[in-house]
Each structure stands twice: as structure tokens, then as C-alpha cells.
Amino acid sequence: MDQERKITCYIAASLDGYIATKDDSLDWLFKVEMEGDAGYAEYMETIDTVVMGRRTYDWIMEMEKGKAPYPDKKCYVFSKSKSGQEGHVIFTNEGVASFVQRERALPGKDIWVVGGSALLHDFLKEKLIDEFIISVAPTLIGQGIPLFQELDFELEFTLKTVRQSGQFAQLHLIRK
């Protein structure tokens, strides 16, 4: 039997746990020295499906001047106000539990929860994140969009590896 597809989150955060400023800026992140691509290309080989929230999708579309993200991957955008398909991007308001159950039943590689914080929170509430790869930047931004929203339960992970890429410390965590 094939191995079940994992739900993973590969993401960068500030030292104080934010993924962006309140106005969605990542300028602080791009100022940090990095060697190579921090394993990004290698990671991308392990996935064939990406999921993101609508706010993350809109930010990517703005930054990429209308070019749809991840054209070589199946791409889902969770949205309360939009549905249907545009190019290879599928908009959905399906619950994350039923989405994961359906996608895990299909053959394929792992599934990447790109962001943002609210969608990641929905996956965590359902205990659906199997792995994290978090690149921590040595920058305090003071306030912004937190990587993790408040939960009312504990969820344990095991530290698999820690590696350095320039000034980033990259943590690879697997759910217990």
C-alpha cells in the first residue's frame, strides 16, 4: 500500500513568531541573508498540491502581477466568497477535514499548506498538520500576523532536524 500523503507547512517566521507585518509586508524577511534556497527546491519535489487562504492568494497575485502561483502543482484556495476554477487554481469553501480526507485518498505526493495564519489555524484545530519546516529569521518585528493563532489544546511535535541557511535557523518538526 502507498504511504498516506502528508500535510506539511513550509514557512518562514520572525524570531517573535510573525509571518508578516499587519499590512502584509515581508520586507523584513527579504533583508535576512540566506545561503542557497534553504531546501525549497528539494521540498517542492515532495509535494504536488498546494493550499492557501484567499488573503495569501491575493498577496501572491499582487506580487506576481497577476501570474497564478505554482503552475506545476494542483492549487486550492480556501475562500468564503469565491468558488469555481480559474486556470489551474480551484477556489473552495469546503471544510479542511473533508478536504484532507478526499485529497489523502487520491494518489500523489504531499500537500503543502502555504498560508496564511487563519487557514493554518483551521488545519491545526483539526490536528491535520503532519510536519512543519519553519525557517526562523533573526528579526523581531514586534507585531503582525502570527504564525500560530491561539489554540485551546496542545499538539506535540518531535524535532527531526535543525539546519542553518545563512542567518536562518530551519526547524523540521514531525507530529508525534
Secondary structure, 3 states (H helix, E strand, C coil): CCCCCCEEEEEEEECCCEEECCCCCCHHHHCCCCCCCCCHHHHHCCEEEEEEEHHHHHHHHHHCCCCCCCCCCEEEEECCCCCEEECCEEEECCCHHHHHHHHHHCCCCEEEEEECHHHHHHHHHCCCCCEEEEEEECCCCCCCEECCCCCCCCCCEEEEEEEEECCEEEEEEEEC
